[in-house]
Amino acid sequence: MSADGVPSHDDRLQGAGDRAFRVLVLFLTFDPEKTKGVRAVLGDFFKAREGIEFTVVEIDNANEQREWQSASTEGWPCRAFAVGGDNTAHEFTGWDRGWREVRARLPETFDVVLMVNDALANSKPLEALEAIDADIIRQLPAQKTVLGWVDTFSRVNPDPLDTLAQPMRIGGQACRKWLCTTFFMVPRSVFEKLYPVTSFSTANEVFTRYCPEKPFRESAPLSQNYQEFLYTHQTKVWRRGDKRGYVLSETTFPLFKNKVRNILNEHALSIKLWKLGVGHVNLAIFDRPSRGLGIKHDQVKGSAGTRLRKLRLLSWRQFFHEVIPPLLKRRGLRSS
């Protein structure tokens, strides 16, 4: 409340939050065991966010023929449905199918869409979710902000890269960072502009029919440095026990295409997202140094609007924390 008694911007948003604030959860499933674990994590997350009305749609990519039905027996603490997916391009075509079903069957308007898949429990430090309360979620549409884990090429590539001066490119569009598709929240108005989330369904325009020495077509819409990154990301052994590092052969070429297509879809989705001018909160800021900034979950203070703005600023700090040291090392200005 301002000094003259007029409600502040944050007060008005909080008042709007007293109404039912609706979050649609598009949960992509494939592996039953992984699905159980993520259900438990998400269920606890939903129950702790009072005042948010969650609706879950489980999209079953292992059973594409599954009819739309209630999923209330799965133990969700909210309304839940299940429907068959589309595994053509894994989670991306599955999410597109799920969204079409939602538009055809659920009449209500949602404020935020949460995209999540069953790889979540094995891939991210879930303690970071504790920092995201109901008030922060309510602020996402007002500040046109997406929330999730954001990666950079420097973070996933041990060799130093200079992606500021030489970004990877898809179709001529620069890609320097991307939103990981294991878990991310996006305002519904933004999500509708992202649909369809699948950019490469088969990726026939990207790959040769079979040529391990030259897996990408000359006409592929990928910059040369991006092609080199994709190749080494899959075939180079970075450390002992690395699941990558396979030799590209006639046998492994389908695996290579499958994995690279997933990467292309994830990166292309983020290119569309950043072009919309959205802000972002990178949950990696809560990771321990040197992977993250080591921000404590309760460290950021203030109203929900103020906290979200601070989290956005910290997320940019995280970006430069990841990309500047490799850039300096590549240019010979830093030894380690």
N, C-alpha and C positions, 0 to 999 in steps of 0.2 A: 504494500500500500504506500502510495506517495504521500508527501507532506500535506497536500491539499485534499487528501481523502479519496483521490481517484485511484482505482486499482491499477497496479503496474502491469506491464506485459506478462511477466511471469505469474502474477496473481490471476490474470484472466485465463492463462493456460491451465493453471492448477484448477480453476473453477470448471473449465471445460473437461478436465480430467475426472471431475466428480460424476460425469455421465459415463456410460459404458464405453470404454476405449477398447476397440476390437483389434486383436492381432490374429491374422491367419497364419497357421503353421503348415508349410508344405514340407512334409517329412518324407524324404526319399529312402525307401528300404530295399534291401536285397538279401542280406545275410541275416537269418533269424536270430542267431546268437548276439550279433552286434546290435540288432534292433532292440532286443530286450534291455541291454545296457543303456542305450541312448534314451529309451522310453523312461527309465528310472531317473536319469539325469534331468531330462526335460520336465518330467512330472514335478520333481522337487523345485526346479526353477520356476515353473508356473505357479505353484502353490505359494511361493514366497513373494510373488508380485501381486499384492492385493490391489483390487480395483481395475485390473486388466482382464478383459474377457478373451480368453484364448479359444480358438477353434482349430483342432488338428485335422489335417487330411493326410493319412498315410498313403503314399503312392508306392505300390508294390511292383517293382521292376522285375521281380522273379516270377510274377504271375500276371502277365499282361491282360489276361482274359477276366480277371476278377471284376465282378460287378460292384457298383457303388453300394456300400452298406455301412451300417453303424459299426464303430470300433469301440463302443463303450465297455466291452468285456475285456479290453486290453489293459485296464487299470489307469487310464488317463483321468486326471482330476478336473476335466473339462469336457465339453462336447467334442466328439471325435468321429471321424469317418475313415473308410478305407476304400481304395479303388485301384484297379490295375494300372500299371504305368506303361512306359515305352522305353525299352532298353537299347534302342538303336544307337544313341550317343550317350548312354548311361544316364547320369542324373539330369543332364540338360534336357534331353527329349522327355524324360520322365516328368520333370517339373512343368514343361510345356503342356503335357497331357493333363497333369493334375490341375493346372490353372484353367484349362478349358472346361474341365468337369466342374470346378467351383463356380465359374461364371454361369454355367447352365443350371446348377442345382441350388446354389445358396444365394438368396436375394439380398442379404444385408451388405452394407458397405464396410470394408475393413480399413483401419487407419494405417496399419503396418503389416508387412508380410515378412515372416521369418522363414528363410530357406535353410534347410538342414538336411544332412544325410547321415547314414548309419556309420560312417567312418569317424564321426566326431569323437567318440570315447577313446579312440586309439591315436589321435593325431594332435590334439591341442591340450594345453594346460587349463583345465576347466575351472580352476580357482578364479580365473579372471572374470568369470560370469558373476561372481559375487559383487563386483563393483557396479553392476548395471541394475539399478533398482527401477521400480515402476515409474517414478517421476522422470527418470532419464528417457525411458521408452516413450513416454507421452510427448517428450520434447522433439523426438526425431522428425516428425512431419513439419513442425513449426520452423525448425532450423535446416530442413532439407538435408538431413544427415543420414549416412549409412553407418552400420556398426558391425564389426566382425574382426577377423584377423587379416591384416594386410601384409603381403609379402613383397619383397623386391628381389631382383636378380642377384644382387650382392649378398642377400641373406641366404639364398639357396645354392649359390655357386662359390666354391672355395677359391677359385682363381679370381684375382681382382678384376673388376669391370668398371668401365666409365660409362654408365648409362645416362648420365646427365647430358654429356656432349654427343654420345652415340647411342640413342635409345634403340631398343628392339622395335620393329615395325611390322604390323599386319595390315596389308592393303594400304600402305603408306601412312597409317596412323601410329603414332608413337605409343609405346607401352613401357613404363618405368616401374610401375607398381600395380598390384592386382589384389582384389578381394578374394580370399580363399572361400571356396564354395562349400566347405564343410558346415559352416554356420555363419549366416549374416542376416541382419535386419535391414529392411529398406522401406521407406514410406511407400504406401500403396500407389500414390500418384506417380512416383518415380518408377516403381516396378512395372506399371502398365506401359511405360515408354521403353522398357527393356525387353518386353515380350515381342517375339519369341527369344528365349534366352539361349537357344541353340544357334550358333553361327556356322558350325561345321558338322553336318549330319553324317556324311560319309567321308568327307575330305578327299574325294577322288581328285579334286583340282590341286591338291597339295603334293601327293606322293606319286612316284613312278610306280609302274606295275610291279617291278622288282629289280632293284639295283642297289645292293648294299653299299657300294662305293659312292653312289649319288642317289640317296633316297628321295630327294625332293625334285619335283619337276622344275624345269627352267622358268616356267610361267607361274610357279607358286607365288602367292601374294605375301611372301615373307622376306624380310631383309636378309642379307647374307650373314650378318652377325647373329641374327635370330636363328637361322638355320644351323649355324655352328653351335650355338648354345643348346638347341634342342637335341642335336646329335650327341654332343659330349655329356649332356645331362643324363642321357639314358645309357651310354656305352662306356663311360669312363669310371673306373673304380677310384673313389675319393678316399675311402678309408676301409679298414678291415670290417667285414660283415655287411658292407653296403649291398642292398638288394638290387641295385642297378649294376652296371658294369658288365652287361652281357655283350657278347660278340654279335654284331649284326650279320645275320645269315638268312638264307631262305626260310629256315625254321622260325627264327625270331622276328622276321620282318612284320608279320601280323601283330605281334606284341608291341613292337616299336610304333606302328601306325596307331594302334589302339591307345597307347599311353600318350603319344604326342597329340592326338586329336583331343583328348581330354584337356591337356594343357592349353591348346589353341582355343578351345571353347571358354575356358576359365579366363584367359587373358583377353579374348575378344569381348566377353561380357563386361569386363572392367573398362575397356576402352570406351564402350558405349556409355557406361556409368559416369566416368569422369567427364565425358563430353557434355553431360547434362548439368555440370557445374555443382555437383553435390559436395558437401563436406563429409569427412569420415572420422570415425573413432577407431583406432587400431588397438585391439585388445593386447597386442604384443607389448604395449608400454608397461604392462604389469609383469612381464617376464623378468627374470633375474638378469642383472648385468652379466656378460656383455650382450646377451641376446636381446634384452629389452632395457628399459630405463629403470626398472626396479621400483616403479611407483606402487605405493601401498594402496589397498582397496579403499580405505577411508581417508586418503591423503588429500583429495580434492574437495574443497569446502565451498559452501554457498548455496544459493537457490539452484533448482534443477537446471534452469537456463544457463546460469553462470557456470555450473559444473560441466555441462555439455560443451560450452565454448572453451573451457580450460582443457577438457579432454581432446578436443579437436586440435588445439595448439600443441599439446604434448604429442599428438600423433604425427604432426609435421616434424617435430623434434626427433621422433623415432625414425622417420624416413631419412633425415639427414644423418642421423646416428649410424644408419646402415650403409648409406651410399657414399658418404664423403671419405672415410678411411680407405676403402678399396680404390677410390678414384685417385687419392694422393699416392697410394702405393703403386698403382699402375703408371703414374706419371713420374715415379722415382723420387717423390717428395716425402715418402714415409717408408721406413724399412719393415714395419710389422703392424 
